[in-house]
Amino acid sequence: MKELENFPNLKILNFFDVFVDVEKYRSKAKFLSKKHLLKSFSSLLNEEEFAKVYMAFDEKGLYFIFDVKVPFTKAFFPEYQRADSIEIFIDTRSLKTKGYITKFCHHFVFFPEDIKGYKAREITRFRQDDMHTLSDPKDLKVDSIIKPKSYMLDIHIPSFCLTGYNLVDINYLSFTYKVNRYQMPAQNFCVSSNEHAIEKSPHLWAKMNLKK
């Protein structure tokens, strides 16, 4: 039994690929519904779940709502992981055999309030031989509602900000997120940020089936 005590606390999700269906965006009024609510893997990651996340897609891009049930405290940039922020990771080609960031990968960060003039930025770090131009912060659409005990971010990432996004030929992508909070542990989607450098590991992101 002593050997078991010294055995590392491995997360079961490390041994499985995650596949999730994503419904098409129909209207703003229908977005906050169960069919757009993403499954939570917090219990499998041994994390506290404090945010509900909704996702949808259409030809114009990707849509998210992050309903965060903890108070907004503060936000920073570039030290965004030290406070309240939301990171979104997308690989438009879901290149699972690639253990590094390609031009089809994107790393965005979003804030509940303006930080240095913007509520969003693309911060993807590439290899020098495989990269795309970073999105202009003003093209990333964010509306926020801040209440005393919670906050909500309504996010739209336009298709022209997503290199390789092509619904005619490809009906899937890879995705994960990380909800950071000030002086408290983060909430992740399918891979633990305590065990992996998510921004460098697109092969670990969930494969999302874009249902037509």
N, C-alpha and C positions, 0 to 999 in steps of 0.2 A: 504493500500500500504506500510505502514511502516513495517508491518510484513514481506512482501516480501523482503524488503531491508535487513532484518536481517536473511533471510533464507540462509543456507549454499550453496555455489556454487558447487553443486554435478555434477560430470561428468557422462554423459549418459552411457558411457561404463561400469560404475560400476554396472549397472543393467542388463547387457547382457553377455552371453558367446560369445566369438569370435572364429569363425571357418575359417580357411584359407587353401586353397589347395597349395601344394608344388610340383613342377615338378621335375622329375628325372634329375640328372646330365648326360649330353651327352658328352660335350667336353668343353674345356676352351674357344674355339672360340664362342660357342653358349651361354655362361653363361650370358653375359651382354645383355640380351634380355628382352622384356616386360613380357614374360611368367614366368621369374624368379624374376621379380621385385615385392617386397612385397607391399601390399597396405599400405598407410599411414593413421594413425588415429590421426595425430597431431591436426587437426582442432577440433576434438571431445574432445581432451585433453587440448584444449586451449594453445597449444605449437607452437613454431616456427619450421617449417620443414627445416632443413639444410642438411639432409643426405638422399641419396637413398640407399636402402638395397636390395640386391639380395640373394636368398637362393635356394639351391638344395640339393639333397640327392642321394646316391646310397649305394650299399653293403659295400663300403669302409668308409662310414661316411657321415658327413654333410659339406656343402660348403657355404661360405658367401662372398659377396663383399660389403664393406661399402664405398660408394662414398660420402665423406664428403666435402661439399662446403663452408667450412670456413678454414682459415689458421691454420696450426698446430703451437701451441705456445710452450707448454712444457708438460712433463709427469713425474709422480712420482710413487713410490711404496715404502711402502704400502698405501700411501695416494692417491690412484689412482683416486678417485672421485673428487679431487681438481683440476684436470687438464684434458688434452686430453687423453681419453681412451674409449674403447668400452667394455661393459659388455654383455655377452650372457648367458641366463638362459635356461636350457633344463631339462625336465622331460621325460625320455624315455618311461614311462608307463602312463603318463598323468593321475595320480591318483588325480582326481578333488575332491574327498571326503576327501583328506588329507590336513589339514591346516598347515602342517609343512614339513620340508625338509626330504626326505627319501633317501635311498641309490641309487635310480634311478634319483635323482636330481643332476644337475651340474651347477656351477656358474664359468664362465671363464672371465678373463679380458685380453684384447689385447691392444698393444701400437704401434704407428707408428714408434718408434725407440727402440733400445735395452735399457732396464732398468735393471740394475744389471745383465747384460748378457743375458737377454731373452726378447722377444717381447710378450710373453703370459704366463699365469699361470692359474691353477685351484685353486679357493679360496673358494670352497664350505664349509659351516659350517653346520655340522650335529648334530643330537642328538647322544649321545654316543652309543645307542643300535641299530642304523640303519645307517650304513655308508659304504663307499667304499674307497679304496686307491686313493688318489689324483693323477691326471695325472702328469707324468714327463713333465716339461716345454719344453724339447727338442722334445717331440712327437707332440706338437701343432704347426701346420705349418702356418706361416704368411709371406706374401710378402707385402711390402709397397712401395708406390710411394708418395713422398712429393713434392708438388709444392708451389709456393709462396702464392697462394690463396686457396689451397685445398689439400686434401690428400686422398689416397685410400688404403684400407686394403683388401687383398685377403687371406681368411682364410680357412683352412681345419682342421676339428676336426675328427681324425680317429675313426673308429667304436670301436677300442679297448680302447679308452678313454671315451667311453659312456656306462656305466654300464646299462645293460638291452636293449641295442639297438639290435633288432632282426627283420629284415624285413620279414623273413619267416612267423612269427606268428603275428606280430604287424605292422600295416601300419599307425601309428599315433604317435605323441608325443606332449608335451606342450612346448611352447617357448615364450620368449619375449627378448627384448634387451633394452639397455640404452646407448646412445652416450653422453659421458661427454665432456665438454669443459671448458677451463680455464676462471674463473670469469664470466661465462655466464650460463644460464639455459640449462639443458640437453634435448635431444630428446628421447622420449620413444616410444615403439611400441603400446601396447594395455592397459597399466595400468600406471597411473601417479606415479612417484617416489616421488612426493611432498605429496601424500596422503597415500601411502602404502610403507612398507618395502618390496620391490620386492623380495629380496633375501630370505625372510622368508614366501612368499605367493605363492607357486606353484599353488594353486587352482585358482589364478587370471590370470595365463598365458594363452595365446591363444592356442587352440587345432589345431594342424597342420596335415592335411590329406596328407600323403605321397602317391602321385598318381603313380600307377604302369602301 
